[in-house]
Amino acid sequence: MKKKPIDELKNRLTEITHLGSTIAVLNWDQQVFMPAKGAEMRAKTIAHLSGLYHMTLIAIDSDGLLTNLKSDLDLERKQFSPKDRVIISETWRSFEREKKLPEAFVKELSQTVAEAHTVWVEAKNSNNFKLFQPWLEKIVALKRKEAKYVGYEESPYDALIDLYEPGMTADRAAVILNDLKDFLIPFIEKIKKSKVKLNPKKIQGKFPIQKQKELNELIAKQIGFDLTAGRIDESAHPFTINFNALDVRFTTKYSEENIMQALGATIHEAGHGMYEQGLPSEYFGTPLSESISLGIHESQSRFWENMVGKSKEFWHYFYPKLKKEFPQPFSKISADEFYLNINTVQPSLIRIESDEVTYNIHIIIRFEIEKDLIEGSIEVADVPKIWKTKMKEYLGITVPNDRQGALQDVHWSTGAFGYFPTYTFGNLYSGQFTAQMMKDIPDMKKQIAKGKFDEILNWLRKNIHQHGKMYTAGSLVRAVTGEPLDSKYFIEYLKEKFFAIYKL
């Protein structure tokens, strides 16, 4: 019996996704376990498979299957279920973008970033931007070329950011981020002038890595990350990757002196992981088993990391466990004092170690630099100097070296231009989702204080995770909260929390 066209499309999408999962496994291994000398050959393997993935995706319409389904959908010649409509339209969106990219270009970009990542690790470790500079120049040139292939109306950056946050443009992102910057910079200055002086060094010490691993695993599991469908590893830069909803992996990064480095990263990445585990596995291969956007994805990680993981209630429950495992220094520090110190607002050099208030300034700096790089108003050689200038101007910090400056993030080495703004979009989404969640779960804070997270995770599953790409980011926010995205919720959250901490 001949299959229906929509069923044949689903079969083809499943085949493509299996190939994508294979590439993801190789990328994960490259950053977690692969020996250094394997970099060049691994880059060639990933490039070959990326080219195959690209051609397989384009071949999905070799007999006109997708074109005919899209035409039927547009002209309403056939009745499609709401889910099938999403599968067709979202597949068409990906296909349209992919078919504009020549196979040779896809292979070149894939191999370049695979090799560049290894060089970036070496450059960062040796504090040598010039070592990475030629590779970053290659990547920027390739991303400019990608933007031309894909097409854009105003800025080439539009073609890149749209991949991570569909529908977003450089201009709109600039408006959102500039508005937030206008609030944050004076807010940070107000906090600096507060008479309340916290000392996060008080909660530093010597924390054996193995004990940290056990605590991190316990917390990740308790908040809802399913370790029978995932695992936790280490890498130079924490990240989450999924092969399907039943195999989701994330990494963290440990510091013997600063226990919150790994705890923050673990809770953050577990948030990403729980989103991936919550996507409907029965739609594997289709857009219904994919996240909406990286901004929505980031809303999940930032919610768990900050709004839960840095809350007073969270540590009311977990602090006795922390004190038991690490009596030095925590036996002499109260839970309230610990809470205040983990929420210290103190401009820092490192993005992933920064506090909730200053974090978005880091994102704004990266956005401004990468947008200018793609638009050609600055060159790669200018990046370290511009980075230092902006850090001084926005946060009042002097950057001593490139390892703690322009080399600190992995994103550019992987070609992820357009990714950074989604971190801030995620904060804004999380602020609005949290406001609604607290209306729907009035005793949410009490549940956190008891170490109960099931109802919170179920709320996220019901309202966000289970939908896949049934919604756009904007329509999901409206569906869940009854209004469009509004930064006021995140700003009010910051005000309420930090006015209390700093007695403003």
C-alpha positions as CSV (number, residue, x, y, z in Angstrom):
1,M,0.0,0.0,0.0
2,K,1.4,3.4,-1.0
3,K,2.2,5.7,1.8
4,K,0.5,9.1,2.1
5,P,2.9,12.0,1.1
6,I,2.9,13.3,4.7
7,D,4.0,9.9,6.0
8,E,6.7,9.6,3.4
9,L,8.0,13.0,4.4
10,K,8.1,11.9,8.1
11,N,10.1,8.8,7.1
12,R,12.6,10.9,5.2
13,L,13.0,13.3,8.0
14,T,13.7,10.4,10.4
15,E,16.5,9.2,8.1
16,I,18.0,12.7,8.0
17,T,17.8,13.1,11.8
18,H,19.6,9.8,12.4
19,L,22.5,11.2,10.3
20,G,22.4,14.5,12.3
21,S,22.5,12.5,15.5
22,T,25.6,10.7,14.3
23,I,27.3,14.0,13.6
24,A,26.3,15.2,17.1
25,V,27.9,12.2,18.7
26,L,31.2,13.0,16.9
27,N,31.0,16.7,18.0
28,W,30.2,15.7,21.6
29,D,33.2,13.2,21.6
30,Q,35.4,15.9,20.1
31,Q,34.8,18.2,23.1
32,V,34.8,15.5,25.8
33,F,37.0,12.5,25.1
34,M,38.8,12.8,21.8
35,P,42.6,12.9,22.0
36,A,44.2,16.1,20.7
37,K,46.0,14.4,17.8
38,G,42.6,13.2,16.5
39,A,41.5,16.7,15.7
40,E,42.5,16.9,12.0
41,M,41.0,13.5,11.0
42,R,37.9,14.1,13.1
43,A,37.4,17.5,11.3
44,K,37.5,15.7,8.0
45,T,35.0,13.0,9.1
46,I,32.6,15.7,10.4
47,A,33.0,17.7,7.2
48,H,32.2,14.6,5.1
49,L,29.2,13.7,7.1
50,S,28.0,17.3,7.2
51,G,28.2,17.4,3.4
52,L,26.2,14.2,3.3
53,Y,23.6,15.6,5.7
54,H,23.3,18.7,3.6
55,M,22.8,16.7,0.4
56,T,20.4,14.3,2.0
57,L,18.3,17.2,3.3
58,I,18.2,18.8,-0.1
59,A,17.3,15.4,-1.7
60,I,14.2,15.3,0.5
61,D,12.5,17.1,-2.4
62,S,14.2,15.3,-5.3
63,D,10.8,14.0,-6.5
64,G,8.9,17.2,-5.6
65,L,7.4,15.6,-2.4
66,L,8.0,18.6,-0.2
67,T,7.1,21.1,-2.9
68,N,3.8,19.5,-3.5
69,L,3.0,19.3,0.2
70,K,3.9,22.9,0.7
71,S,1.7,23.9,-2.4
72,D,-1.2,21.8,-1.0
73,L,-0.8,23.5,2.3
74,D,-0.6,27.1,0.9
75,L,-3.5,26.6,-1.5
76,E,-5.5,24.6,1.1
77,R,-6.1,21.8,-1.5
78,K,-5.9,19.2,1.3
79,Q,-6.8,19.1,4.9
80,F,-3.9,18.8,7.2
81,S,-3.9,18.4,11.0
82,P,-2.3,21.3,12.9
83,K,0.7,19.1,13.7
84,D,1.2,18.1,10.1
85,R,0.9,21.7,9.0
86,V,3.8,22.5,11.3
87,I,5.9,19.6,10.0
88,I,5.4,20.8,6.4
89,S,6.0,24.5,7.0
90,E,9.0,24.1,9.3
91,T,10.6,21.4,7.1
92,W,10.1,23.8,4.2
93,R,11.8,26.6,6.1
94,S,14.9,24.4,6.8
95,F,14.9,23.1,3.3
96,E,14.7,26.6,1.7
97,R,17.7,27.7,3.7
98,E,19.8,24.6,3.2
99,K,19.3,24.4,-0.6
100,K,20.8,27.9,-0.9
101,L,24.1,26.6,0.5
102,P,26.5,24.8,-2.0
103,E,27.8,21.4,-0.8
104,A,31.4,22.5,-1.1
105,F,30.7,25.5,1.1
106,V,29.0,23.3,3.8
107,K,32.0,21.0,3.9
108,E,34.4,23.9,4.0
109,L,32.6,25.6,6.9
110,S,32.2,22.3,8.8
111,Q,35.9,21.3,8.5
112,T,37.1,24.9,9.3
113,V,35.1,25.1,12.5
114,A,36.1,21.6,13.6
115,E,39.8,22.4,13.2
116,A,39.3,25.9,14.6
117,H,37.8,24.6,17.8
118,T,41.0,22.7,18.6
119,V,43.1,25.8,17.9
120,W,40.8,27.9,20.0
121,V,41.4,25.6,23.0
122,E,45.2,25.9,22.5
123,A,45.0,29.7,22.0
124,K,42.9,30.1,25.1
125,N,45.2,28.0,27.3
126,S,48.3,29.8,26.0
127,N,46.7,33.3,26.0
128,N,47.6,33.7,22.4
129,F,44.9,35.5,20.3
130,K,47.2,35.7,17.3
131,L,47.2,31.9,17.1
132,F,43.4,31.9,16.8
133,Q,43.1,35.0,14.7
134,P,43.7,33.5,11.2
135,W,41.1,30.8,12.0
136,L,38.6,33.4,13.2
137,E,39.2,35.4,10.1
138,K,38.4,32.4,8.0
139,I,35.2,31.7,10.0
140,V,34.0,35.3,9.7
141,A,34.6,35.3,5.9
142,L,32.7,32.1,5.6
143,K,29.8,33.4,7.8
144,R,29.6,36.5,5.6
145,K,29.5,34.2,2.6
146,E,26.7,32.2,4.2
147,A,24.7,35.3,4.8
148,K,25.0,36.1,1.1
149,Y,23.9,32.6,0.1
150,V,20.9,32.7,2.4
151,G,20.0,36.3,1.6
152,Y,18.9,39.2,3.8
153,E,17.2,42.6,3.5
154,E,19.1,44.9,5.8
155,S,22.1,43.3,7.5
156,P,24.0,40.1,6.7
157,Y,23.7,39.4,10.5
158,D,19.9,39.0,9.9
159,A,20.6,35.8,8.0
160,L,22.7,34.4,10.9
161,I,20.6,35.4,13.9
162,D,17.5,34.0,12.2
163,L,19.0,30.5,12.4
164,Y,18.9,30.6,16.2
165,E,16.0,32.9,16.9
166,P,13.6,32.6,13.9
167,G,12.2,36.0,12.8
168,M,14.7,38.1,14.8
169,T,16.7,40.7,13.0
170,A,19.9,42.7,13.8
171,D,18.0,45.9,14.2
172,R,15.3,44.4,16.5
173,A,17.9,42.7,18.6
174,A,19.8,45.9,18.9
175,V,16.7,47.7,20.2
176,I,15.9,45.0,22.8
177,L,19.5,44.9,24.0
178,N,20.0,48.7,24.0
179,D,16.9,49.2,26.1
180,L,18.1,46.6,28.6
181,K,21.6,48.2,28.6
182,D,20.0,51.6,29.4
183,F,18.5,50.0,32.5
184,L,21.4,47.8,33.6
185,I,24.3,50.3,33.5
186,P,22.8,52.8,36.0
187,F,21.4,49.9,38.0
188,I,24.8,48.4,38.3
189,E,26.2,51.8,39.4
190,K,23.5,52.1,42.0
191,I,24.5,48.7,43.4
192,K,28.1,49.6,43.5
193,K,27.2,52.6,45.7
194,S,25.3,50.4,48.2
195,K,26.6,50.3,51.7
196,V,26.0,46.5,51.7
197,K,29.3,44.9,50.8
198,L,29.3,41.2,50.2
199,N,32.4,39.0,50.0
200,P,32.0,35.9,47.7
201,K,35.6,34.8,48.5
202,K,34.2,33.7,51.9
203,I,32.5,30.8,50.2
204,Q,35.6,29.7,48.3
205,G,38.0,27.0,49.6
206,K,39.3,23.7,48.6
207,F,36.6,21.4,47.2
208,P,37.7,17.9,46.0
209,I,36.4,17.4,42.4
210,Q,35.1,13.9,43.0
211,K,32.9,15.1,45.9
212,Q,31.7,18.0,43.7
213,K,30.7,15.6,41.0
214,E,28.6,13.6,43.4
215,L,26.8,16.7,44.6
216,N,26.3,18.1,41.1
217,E,24.8,14.8,40.0
218,L,22.5,14.7,43.0
219,I,21.2,18.2,42.4
220,A,20.7,17.7,38.6
221,K,18.8,14.5,39.3
222,Q,16.6,16.0,42.0
223,I,15.5,19.0,40.0
224,G,14.4,16.6,37.2
225,F,17.3,15.7,34.8
226,D,16.8,12.0,34.0
227,L,20.2,10.3,34.2
228,T,18.8,7.2,32.7
229,A,18.2,9.3,29.5
230,G,21.3,11.4,29.8
231,R,24.8,11.8,31.3
232,I,27.1,14.5,32.7
233,D,30.7,15.0,31.6
234,E,33.4,17.7,31.6
235,S,34.6,20.0,28.9
236,A,36.5,23.3,28.4
237,H,33.2,25.1,28.0
238,P,29.9,23.7,29.4
239,F,27.4,22.7,26.8
240,T,24.3,20.5,26.2
241,I,23.8,18.2,23.2
242,N,21.0,15.8,22.4
243,F,20.8,12.9,20.0
244,N,17.1,12.3,20.8
245,A,14.9,12.9,23.8
246,L,16.1,9.7,25.4
247,D,19.8,10.5,25.0
248,V,20.6,14.0,26.2
249,R,24.1,14.9,27.5
250,F,25.6,18.0,29.1
251,T,29.0,19.0,30.4
252,T,30.1,21.1,33.2
253,K,33.4,22.6,34.4
254,Y,34.9,22.2,37.8
255,S,37.0,24.5,39.9
256,E,38.7,23.3,43.1
257,E,38.4,26.8,44.6
258,N,35.0,27.9,43.5
259,I,32.2,25.3,44.0
260,M,29.6,27.6,42.5
261,Q,31.3,27.5,39.1
262,A,30.3,23.9,38.5
263,L,27.0,24.1,40.4
264,G,25.9,27.0,38.4
265,A,26.9,25.4,35.1
266,T,25.3,22.1,36.0
267,I,22.0,23.6,37.0
268,H,22.1,25.7,33.9
269,E,22.9,22.9,31.5
270,A,20.4,20.6,33.3
271,G,17.8,23.2,32.4
272,H,18.7,22.8,28.7
273,G,18.8,19.0,29.2
274,M,15.3,18.8,30.8
275,Y,13.9,20.8,27.8
276,E,15.4,18.3,25.4
277,Q,14.1,15.4,27.5
278,G,10.7,16.9,27.5
279,L,10.3,17.1,23.8
280,P,7.9,14.4,22.4
281,S,10.1,11.5,21.4
282,E,7.2,10.0,19.3
283,Y,7.8,12.8,16.8
284,F,11.5,12.1,16.5
285,G,12.9,13.5,13.3
286,T,10.2,16.1,12.8
287,P,10.0,19.7,13.9
288,L,7.6,18.6,16.6
289,S,10.5,17.0,18.5
290,E,12.7,20.1,18.2
291,S,13.0,23.2,20.4
292,I,11.4,26.4,19.2
293,S,14.4,28.7,19.4
294,L,17.6,29.1,21.3
295,G,16.0,32.0,23.2
296,I,13.3,29.7,24.5
297,H,15.9,27.1,25.2
298,E,17.9,29.6,27.2
299,S,14.8,30.6,29.1
300,Q,14.8,27.1,30.6
301,S,18.5,27.1,31.6
302,R,18.4,30.6,33.1
303,F,15.2,29.9,35.0
304,W,16.7,26.8,36.7
305,E,20.2,28.4,37.2
306,N,19.1,31.7,38.6
307,M,15.4,31.9,39.5
308,V,15.5,28.5,41.2
309,G,19.2,27.7,41.8
310,K,20.1,31.1,43.3
311,S,17.0,31.5,45.3
312,K,16.9,31.6,49.1
313,E,14.4,28.7,49.0
314,F,16.6,26.4,47.0
315,W,19.5,26.8,49.4
316,H,17.2,26.5,52.4
317,Y,16.8,22.9,51.2
318,F,20.2,22.1,49.7
319,Y,22.5,24.0,52.1
320,P,22.6,21.3,54.8
321,K,23.7,18.9,52.2
322,L,26.4,21.3,51.0
323,K,27.6,21.9,54.6
324,K,27.7,18.2,55.3
325,E,29.9,17.4,52.3
326,F,32.1,20.5,52.7
327,P,32.2,21.5,56.4
328,Q,35.0,23.9,55.5
329,P,34.2,26.7,55.0
330,F,30.4,26.2,55.2
331,S,30.1,25.1,58.8
332,K,30.9,28.7,59.8
333,I,28.6,30.3,57.3
334,S,24.8,30.5,57.6
335,A,22.4,29.7,54.8
336,D,21.3,33.3,54.6
337,E,24.9,34.5,54.4
338,F,25.6,31.9,51.7
339,Y,22.6,33.1,49.7
340,L,23.7,36.7,49.8
341,N,27.2,35.8,48.7
342,I,26.2,33.7,45.8
343,N,24.1,36.6,44.6
344,T,26.9,39.2,44.9
345,V,26.7,41.7,42.1
346,Q,30.3,42.3,41.1
347,P,31.4,43.0,37.5
348,S,33.7,40.1,36.4
349,L,35.9,39.2,33.5
350,I,34.2,35.9,32.7
351,R,30.7,35.6,31.3
352,I,29.9,32.2,32.7
353,E,30.9,33.2,36.1
354,S,29.1,36.5,36.1
355,D,26.1,37.4,38.2
356,E,22.5,37.9,37.1
357,V,22.7,41.6,36.9
358,T,25.9,42.0,34.9
359,Y,25.6,38.9,32.8
360,N,23.6,40.6,30.1
361,I,26.2,43.3,29.6
362,H,28.6,40.5,28.6
363,I,26.1,39.4,26.0
364,I,25.6,42.9,24.7
365,I,29.3,43.4,24.3
366,R,29.6,40.1,22.3
367,F,26.5,41.0,20.2
368,E,27.9,44.4,19.3
369,I,31.3,43.0,18.3
370,E,30.0,40.0,16.3
371,K,27.4,42.2,14.5
372,D,30.1,44.6,13.5
373,L,32.4,41.8,12.4
374,I,29.8,40.3,10.1
375,E,28.8,43.7,8.7
376,G,32.4,44.5,8.1
377,S,32.8,47.6,10.1
378,I,35.6,46.1,12.2
379,E,38.2,43.4,11.5
380,V,39.1,40.4,13.6
381,A,42.5,41.9,14.5
382,D,40.5,44.8,16.2
383,V,38.5,42.4,18.5
384,P,40.8,42.2,21.5
385,K,41.2,46.0,21.8
386,I,37.4,46.7,21.2
387,W,36.6,44.0,23.8
388,K,38.8,45.7,26.4
389,T,37.3,49.1,25.6
390,K,33.7,48.0,25.9
391,M,34.4,46.1,29.2
392,K,35.9,49.2,30.6
393,E,33.1,51.5,29.4
394,Y,30.2,49.2,30.3
395,L,31.4,47.4,33.4
396,G,34.4,49.4,34.6
397,I,36.7,46.4,34.3
398,T,40.2,46.3,32.9
399,V,40.8,43.2,30.9
400,P,44.4,41.9,31.7
401,N,44.7,39.4,28.8
402,D,42.8,37.8,25.9
403,R,42.3,34.4,27.7
404,Q,40.0,36.3,30.1
405,G,38.8,38.5,27.2
406,A,38.1,37.8,23.6
407,L,39.2,34.1,23.8
408,Q,37.0,33.0,26.7
409,D,33.9,31.8,24.7
410,V,33.7,28.8,22.5
411,H,31.0,30.1,20.2
412,W,33.0,31.9,17.5
413,S,35.3,28.9,17.1
414,T,32.2,26.9,16.2
415,G,30.9,29.5,13.8
416,A,27.9,30.3,16.0
417,F,27.5,33.9,15.0
418,G,24.0,35.1,16.0
419,Y,23.9,32.8,19.0
420,F,24.9,35.2,21.8
421,P,21.8,37.5,21.8
422,T,19.6,34.4,22.5
423,Y,21.1,34.3,26.0
424,T,19.5,37.6,26.8
425,F,16.3,36.8,25.1
426,G,16.2,33.7,27.3
427,N,16.5,35.9,30.4
428,L,13.6,38.0,29.2
429,Y,11.4,35.0,28.4
430,S,12.2,33.4,31.7
431,G,11.2,36.5,33.6
432,Q,7.8,36.5,31.9
433,F,7.3,32.7,32.2
434,T,8.2,32.8,35.9
435,A,5.7,35.5,36.6
436,Q,3.0,33.4,35.1
437,M,4.2,30.2,36.8
438,M,4.0,31.9,40.2
439,K,0.3,32.7,39.5
440,D,-0.4,29.1,38.4
441,I,1.6,27.6,41.3
442,P,1.0,30.0,44.3
443,D,3.1,27.9,46.7
444,M,6.0,27.5,44.2
445,K,8.6,29.0,46.6
446,K,7.4,26.7,49.4
447,Q,7.8,23.7,47.2
448,I,11.3,24.7,46.2
449,A,12.2,25.1,49.9
450,K,11.1,21.5,50.5
451,G,13.2,20.2,47.6
452,K,10.1,19.4,45.5
453,F,10.4,20.3,41.8
454,D,7.9,18.0,40.1
455,E,5.1,20.5,39.8
456,I,7.5,23.1,38.4
457,L,8.9,20.7,35.8
458,N,5.4,19.5,34.9
459,W,4.3,23.1,34.3
460,L,7.3,23.6,32.0
461,R,6.5,20.3,30.2
462,K,2.9,21.2,29.7
463,N,3.4,24.8,28.7
464,I,6.7,24.7,26.8
465,H,8.5,21.4,26.3
466,Q,5.7,19.2,24.8
467,H,4.9,21.6,22.0
468,G,8.1,21.2,19.9
469,K,7.8,23.8,17.2
470,M,4.0,24.1,17.3
471,Y,4.5,27.7,18.2
472,T,6.9,30.4,17.3
473,A,8.8,32.0,20.3
474,G,6.5,35.0,20.2
475,S,3.3,33.1,19.9
476,L,4.3,30.7,22.7
477,V,4.9,33.6,25.1
478,R,1.5,35.0,24.2
479,A,-0.2,31.6,24.6
480,V,1.4,31.0,28.0
481,T,1.2,34.4,29.5
482,G,-1.5,36.2,27.6
483,E,0.7,39.0,26.3
484,P,3.7,39.5,24.0
485,L,7.3,39.5,25.3
486,D,7.9,42.4,27.7
487,S,11.2,43.0,29.4
488,K,9.4,44.6,32.4
489,Y,9.0,41.2,34.0
490,F,12.7,40.4,34.0
491,I,13.6,44.0,35.1
492,E,11.0,43.8,38.0
493,Y,12.5,40.4,39.0
494,L,16.0,42.0,39.2
495,K,14.7,45.0,41.1
496,E,12.8,42.9,43.7
497,K,15.6,40.6,44.3
498,F,18.6,42.9,44.4
499,F,16.9,45.9,46.0
500,A,16.3,43.5,48.9
501,I,19.9,42.1,48.9
502,Y,21.6,45.5,48.6
503,K,19.0,47.5,50.6
504,L,18.5,50.0,47.9
